[in-house]
Amino acid sequence: MNAHRRVVNGCAFSVLSGCAFRVLSGCASRVLGSSACRVLGGFAVGCFALALQGAFASAQVPVPTERVTFDDAIQRAVRNNPSAAIAAAGILRAEGLLMETRSASRLQVNGIITTTTLNRGVEFDGSTVTPQNQLGATLDVRMPLYAPARWARTAQADEARHVAQVSADDIRRQTALATADAYLTVIARKRVVETNIFARESARAHFDLARELQERGSGSRLNELRAQQELSADETLVEAAQLAVYRAQEALGVLLVADGPVDVTDEPIFAMPPDVITEAASVQGAAGGASRTLLERADLKLFAAEQQLSERVLGDSWKDRLPFLEAVFQPSTSFPSQLFFPQNRWQLLLQLSVPIFDSGQRKGLKLERQAALDVSRATFARALTSARSEVRAAREAISSSERFLASARAGADQAQQVVSIVNVSFRAGGATNIEVIDAERRARDAGTAVAIAEDAARRARLDLLTALGRFP
């Protein structure tokens, strides 16, 4: 719906004014003649121009009050974005699970207090054998002596904590990439605004000249209306481009956790040191395998850590069939005491638990762990293949964008020269109004192409640094 509104805004003047001119001038031509045709048609176009320009002027795009550099934007987003808090919570949860799992293989101490009431007590020869009411207290102290399954789960929990830490690094990487993309989007859209403003001023100068010539009698109303229509179209493009900049600034503000749009202050260079090109070549030469350079990427580190954890969990499956030995020490006291039991006593137990038959439970767990390992291996292989492809595509994009940018700049310079020559020729009567308008449109399109090419070149360099794990 928003895109539809932008298209309508961009074409409103040209469509509506064109329709008004054709309808009213057609009616006037049939009823009053050709003179009324030109008068009423021009009057309609002028009314629509004033209406649309007034509508656009009534709603100005807000101006951001905060401006940041590229490096500050990346650091602030990584530090303040809610994704960082979520990642920190994931690490904290992994720490808690490790402590919980480790405690199962360590000393456990619990106290038990019991009150017993019988329907009647038992006495023999005046002595109480079993009291009717008795209070007992027991201290239960347990220490696993041989617990391979629990020890394996502790090691797995420690590995899971490492995975959570690597996942936090990958989340910070994704946040930095999203912020860099938003920052570059603001730069590119501001460049488009500059191009459209320059085209608008050129159209305004041409309209002023056409109106001056028409007032002096050496021009025509048709040339004036064409120039005015081009000016109105450029006004619409400027408004749409400024709104696009505002949306990009709002997106950047969201990533920086700012209460409003944020503007940019500098243009990142993304320098390409010689070793970057060497690393990219080495990655291309490592087809079918994982180069050391790629394994430094945070996302590939995460997938590799997940695969390693799955391998450990599956490899520890056989430990579920081993016995479990536990020592239990239980001192206790009771009041009142019984005839055949001392009031204060203790007992020491060694309990050995041996798994014999579980109806397929452990086999099912092993199959589940094997499936998890297969998924992690496939995910890592897919990510590695994608990473190598990203490096190759980024290298080619850098070469292509440099050629594209050179051609676009040359075309923009040539288009401006054409505008200057055509304007001079138009003043001298050697060029038509249509040729001037066509030259201005081509110059505007050429300027937009330069903005697109500059953005593509910046993004290509960023993509290569990202693919090699050099950014952020």
C-alpha positions in Angstrom: 0.0 0.0 0.0 2.9 2.4 0.8 4.6 1.6 -2.4 1.3 2.3 -4.3 1.1 5.7 -2.6 4.6 6.6 -3.6 3.9 5.7 -7.2 0.7 7.7 -7.2 2.5 10.7 -5.6 5.3 10.4 -8.2 2.9 10.4 -11.2 0.0 12.5 -9.8 0.9 15.7 -11.5 1.9 14.2 -14.9 -1.3 12.0 -15.1 -3.9 14.4 -13.7 -2.6 17.5 -15.4 -2.3 15.7 -18.7 -5.9 14.4 -18.4 -7.2 17.9 -17.5 -5.4 19.5 -20.4 -6.7 16.9 -22.9 -10.3 16.9 -21.6 -10.8 20.7 -21.2 -8.9 21.6 -24.3 -10.8 19.0 -26.3 -14.1 20.4 -25.1 -13.0 24.0 -25.7 -11.8 23.1 -29.2 -15.2 21.7 -30.1 -17.2 24.6 -28.6 -15.1 27.7 -28.6 -12.1 27.0 -30.9 -8.4 26.6 -30.7 -7.7 29.8 -28.6 -10.0 28.6 -25.8 -8.3 25.2 -26.1 -5.0 26.7 -25.1 -6.4 29.0 -22.5 -8.5 26.4 -20.6 -5.9 23.7 -21.0 -3.2 25.9 -19.5 -5.6 27.0 -16.7 -6.2 23.3 -15.8 -2.6 22.4 -15.7 -1.8 25.5 -13.6 -4.5 24.7 -11.1 -3.3 21.1 -10.6 0.3 22.3 -10.3 -0.7 24.7 -7.5 -2.8 22.1 -5.7 -0.1 19.4 -5.8 2.7 21.7 -4.8 0.7 23.0 -1.9 -0.1 19.5 -0.8 3.6 18.5 -0.9 4.7 21.7 0.9 2.2 21.2 3.7 3.9 18.0 5.0 7.7 18.4 5.4 9.8 15.3 6.3 11.1 15.6 9.9 14.8 16.5 10.3 16.8 14.1 12.5 18.4 15.7 15.6 21.0 13.0 16.0 24.0 12.2 13.7 26.5 9.4 14.1 29.6 8.2 12.4 29.8 4.7 10.9 32.1 3.3 13.7 30.0 4.8 16.4 26.8 3.4 14.9 28.2 -0.1 14.8 29.5 0.1 18.4 26.3 1.6 19.7 24.1 -1.0 18.0 26.2 -3.9 19.2 26.1 -2.5 22.7 22.5 -1.3 23.0 20.4 -3.4 20.6 18.0 -5.8 22.4 19.6 -8.7 20.5 22.7 -8.3 22.6 20.6 -8.6 25.8 19.0 -11.7 24.4 22.4 -13.2 23.6 23.6 -12.4 27.1 20.6 -14.1 28.6 21.3 -17.2 26.5 24.8 -17.3 28.0 23.4 -16.9 31.5 21.0 -19.7 30.9 23.8 -22.0 29.7 25.7 -21.2 32.8 22.7 -22.1 34.9 22.3 -25.4 33.1 25.9 -26.2 33.6 25.7 -25.6 37.3 22.5 -27.7 37.5 24.1 -30.6 35.6 27.3 -30.5 37.5 25.6 -30.6 40.9 24.1 -34.0 40.1 27.6 -35.5 40.2 28.6 -33.7 43.4 27.9 -33.9 47.1 24.2 -33.7 48.1 23.1 -33.0 51.7 19.4 -33.0 52.8 17.6 -33.1 56.1 14.5 -35.1 56.9 12.2 -34.6 59.9 9.5 -37.1 60.5 6.7 -37.3 63.1 5.0 -40.7 63.6 1.7 -41.3 65.4 0.4 -44.8 66.0 -3.1 -45.8 67.1 -1.4 -47.1 70.3 2.0 -47.6 71.7 3.7 -50.9 72.6 5.0 -51.5 76.1 6.8 -54.5 77.7 7.4 -55.0 81.4 7.0 -51.3 82.0 9.3 -50.2 79.2 8.2 -48.5 76.0 9.0 -50.7 73.0 7.3 -48.5 70.4 6.0 -45.1 71.5 2.7 -43.9 70.2 4.1 -40.5 69.2 7.7 -40.2 68.0 9.8 -37.4 66.4 12.7 -38.4 64.1 15.4 -36.4 62.3 17.7 -37.8 59.6 20.6 -36.2 57.7 21.0 -37.7 54.2 24.5 -37.2 52.7 25.0 -38.6 49.2 28.1 -38.6 47.0 28.3 -40.3 43.6 31.5 -42.4 43.4 31.1 -43.7 39.8 28.7 -41.8 37.6 29.9 -41.8 34.0 26.5 -40.8 32.5 26.3 -37.7 34.8 29.9 -36.8 34.1 29.2 -36.9 30.4 26.2 -34.7 30.8 28.3 -32.2 32.7 30.9 -32.1 29.8 28.0 -31.7 27.4 26.6 -28.7 29.4 30.0 -27.1 29.3 30.2 -27.5 25.6 26.6 -26.0 25.3 27.9 -23.0 27.3 30.6 -22.5 24.7 28.0 -22.7 21.9 25.9 -20.0 23.7 29.0 -17.8 23.8 29.7 -18.3 20.1 26.0 -17.7 19.3 26.3 -14.3 21.1 29.2 -13.4 18.9 27.2 -14.3 15.8 24.2 -12.2 17.0 26.6 -9.3 17.5 27.8 -9.9 13.9 24.3 -9.9 12.5 23.5 -6.7 14.4 26.6 -5.0 13.0 25.7 -6.1 9.5 22.1 -4.9 9.8 23.4 -1.5 11.1 26.0 -1.2 8.3 23.3 -1.9 5.7 21.0 0.7 7.2 23.8 3.2 7.3 24.7 2.6 3.7 21.1 2.9 2.7 20.9 6.3 4.2 23.9 7.4 2.3 22.6 6.1 -1.0 19.2 7.6 -0.6 20.6 11.0 0.3 22.7 10.8 -2.9 19.4 10.2 -4.8 17.9 13.2 -3.1 20.8 15.4 -4.2 20.5 14.2 -7.7 16.8 14.9 -7.8 17.2 18.4 -6.3 19.8 19.2 -8.9 17.4 18.1 -11.6 14.6 20.1 -10.0 16.7 23.3 -10.0 17.7 22.7 -13.7 14.0 22.2 -14.5 13.1 25.4 -12.6 15.7 27.4 -14.5 14.3 26.0 -17.8 10.7 26.8 -16.7 11.7 30.4 -15.8 13.3 30.8 -19.2 10.3 29.3 -21.0 8.0 31.6 -19.1 10.2 34.7 -19.8 10.3 33.8 -23.5 6.5 33.4 -23.5 5.9 36.7 -21.8 8.2 38.4 -24.3 6.3 36.8 -27.2 9.2 34.8 -28.5 8.1 31.6 -26.8 4.9 29.6 -26.6 2.5 28.5 -23.9 3.1 24.9 -24.9 6.8 25.2 -24.1 6.0 26.9 -20.8 3.6 24.1 -19.8 6.0 21.4 -20.7 8.7 23.0 -18.7 6.3 23.4 -15.8 5.2 19.8 -16.0 8.8 18.7 -15.8 9.4 20.9 -12.8 6.4 19.5 -11.0 7.5 15.9 -11.8 10.9 16.7 -10.3 9.3 18.1 -7.2 7.4 14.9 -6.8 10.6 12.8 -7.1 12.4 15.0 -4.6 9.5 14.5 -2.1 9.5 10.7 -2.6 13.3 10.6 -2.3 13.3 12.6 0.9 10.6 10.3 2.4 12.8 7.3 1.5 15.7 8.9 3.3 13.5 9.5 6.4 12.5 5.8 6.4 16.1 4.7 6.2 17.0 7.1 9.1 14.1 5.6 11.2 15.4 2.1 10.4 18.9 3.1 11.6 17.4 4.7 14.7 15.6 1.5 15.6 18.9 -0.5 15.3 20.7 2.1 17.5 17.8 2.1 20.1 17.2 5.8 19.5 13.9 7.5 20.0 13.7 9.0 16.5 15.5 9.0 13.2 19.3 9.1 13.1 21.3 10.7 10.3 24.8 9.8 9.1 27.9 12.0 9.2 30.6 10.2 7.2 31.0 7.7 4.4 32.9 4.5 5.3 35.8 3.7 2.9 36.1 -0.1 3.5 39.8 -0.2 2.4 41.0 -3.4 0.8 44.4 -4.3 2.2 46.6 -6.6 0.0 46.2 -9.5 2.4 42.4 -9.4 2.0 42.7 -10.2 -1.7 45.2 -12.9 -0.9 42.8 -14.4 1.6 40.0 -14.3 -0.9 42.2 -16.1 -3.4 43.1 -18.8 -0.8 39.5 -19.4 0.0 38.7 -19.9 -3.7 41.6 -22.4 -3.9 40.2 -24.4 -1.0 37.2 -25.7 -2.9 35.5 -28.6 -1.1 37.2 -27.8 2.2 37.1 -25.3 5.0 39.9 -22.8 4.9 41.3 -21.4 8.1 40.2 -17.9 7.1 36.5 -18.9 6.7 36.5 -20.7 10.0 37.2 -17.4 11.8 33.7 -16.2 10.8 31.3 -16.0 13.7 28.5 -17.8 12.0 30.7 -20.7 10.8 32.2 -20.9 14.3 28.7 -21.3 15.6 27.8 -24.1 13.2 31.1 -25.9 13.9 30.5 -25.7 17.6 27.0 -27.0 17.3 28.3 -29.9 15.2 31.0 -30.6 17.8 28.4 -30.6 20.6 26.2 -33.1 18.7 29.2 -35.4 18.1 30.0 -35.3 21.8 26.4 -36.1 22.8 26.2 -39.0 20.4 29.6 -40.3 21.4 28.6 -40.4 25.0 25.5 -42.5 24.4 27.3 -45.7 25.4 27.8 -44.3 28.9 24.1 -44.5 29.6 24.5 -48.3 29.9 27.2 -48.1 32.6 26.4 -48.7 36.3 26.0 -45.9 38.8 27.7 -46.2 42.3 26.7 -43.9 45.1 27.7 -43.6 48.8 25.0 -42.7 51.3 25.6 -41.6 54.9 22.6 -41.2 57.1 22.9 -40.1 60.8 19.6 -40.0 62.6 18.0 -39.4 66.0 14.5 -40.1 67.5 12.6 -38.9 70.6 11.4 -40.7 72.6 13.8 -43.6 72.0 12.6 -47.2 71.4 13.6 -50.2 73.4 15.5 -52.0 70.7 16.9 -49.0 68.9 19.4 -46.5 70.2 18.2 -42.9 70.2 21.2 -41.7 68.1 22.5 -43.8 65.3 23.9 -43.7 61.8 24.2 -45.9 58.7 26.5 -46.0 55.7 25.3 -47.5 52.4 26.9 -48.2 49.0 24.3 -48.3 46.3 25.1 -49.7 42.9 22.5 -49.2 40.1 23.0 -51.4 37.0 20.7 -50.7 33.9 19.5 -54.0 32.5 16.4 -53.6 30.4 14.7 -50.3 29.4 12.3 -51.4 26.5 14.3 -49.4 23.9 14.6 -46.0 25.7 18.4 -45.7 25.3 18.2 -46.8 21.7 15.6 -44.2 20.9 17.8 -41.5 22.6 20.7 -42.6 20.5 18.7 -42.3 17.2 17.5 -38.9 18.2 21.1 -37.8 18.9 22.2 -39.2 15.5 19.5 -37.2 13.8 20.6 -34.0 15.6 24.2 -34.7 14.4 23.1 -35.2 10.8 21.2 -31.9 10.9 24.2 -30.0 12.4 26.6 -31.5 9.8 24.3 -30.6 6.9 23.8 -27.1 8.3 27.6 -26.6 8.6 28.2 -27.9 5.1 25.6 -25.7 3.6 26.9 -22.6 5.5 30.5 -23.4 4.4 29.4 -23.7 0.7 27.5 -20.5 1.0 30.5 -18.7 2.6 32.8 -19.7 -0.3 30.2 -18.5 -2.8 29.9 -15.2 -0.9 33.6 -14.7 -1.3 33.6 -15.4 -5.0 30.6 -13.2 -5.6 32.0 -10.4 -3.5 35.3 -10.4 -5.5 33.5 -10.3 -8.8 31.1 -7.6 -7.5 34.1 -5.4 -6.6 35.5 -5.6 -10.1 32.1 -5.2 -11.7 31.0 -2.2 -9.5 34.3 -0.4 -10.2 33.6 -0.6 -13.9 30.0 0.2 -13.4 30.9 3.3 -11.3 33.4 4.5 -13.9 30.9 4.2 -16.7 28.1 5.8 -14.6 30.3 8.8 -13.7 31.3 9.3 -17.3 27.7 9.1 -18.4 26.6 11.6 -15.8 29.3 14.1 -16.9 28.4 13.6 -20.5 24.7 14.1 -19.7 25.5 17.4 -17.9 27.4 18.6 -20.9 24.5 17.8 -23.1 22.2 19.8 -20.8 24.4 22.8 -21.0 24.8 22.6 -24.8 21.0 22.1 -25.3 20.2 25.0 -23.0 22.5 27.3 -24.9 21.1 26.1 -28.2 17.5 26.5 -26.9 18.2 30.1 -26.0 19.6 30.7 -29.5 16.6 29.0 -31.1 18.6 26.0 -32.3 16.9 23.4 -30.1 13.4 22.6 -29.1 11.7 22.5 -25.7 11.4 18.8 -26.0 15.1 18.3 -26.5 15.8 20.4 -23.4 13.4 18.3 -21.3 14.8 15.0 -22.6 18.3 16.1 -21.8 17.3 17.1 -18.3 15.6 13.7 -17.7 18.6 11.8 -19.0 20.9 13.9 -16.7 18.7 13.1 -13.8 18.7 9.4 -14.6 22.5 9.4 -15.1 22.9 11.0 -11.6 20.7 8.3 -10.1 22.8 5.7 -11.8 25.9 7.2 -10.2 24.3 7.0 -6.8 23.3 3.4 -7.4 26.8 2.6 -8.6 28.5 4.2 -5.6 26.2 2.2 -3.3 27.0 -1.0 -5.1 30.7 -0.4 -4.9 30.5 0.3 -1.1 28.4 -2.8 -0.5 30.7 -5.0 -2.6 33.7 -4.1 -0.5 31.6 -4.6 2.7 30.4 -8.0 1.4 34.0 -9.2 0.8 35.1 -8.1 4.3 32.1 -9.8 5.8 32.6 -13.0 3.8 36.2 -13.2 5.0 35.2 -12.6 8.6 37.0 -9.2 8.6 33.8 -7.3 9.5 32.9 -6.4 12.1 
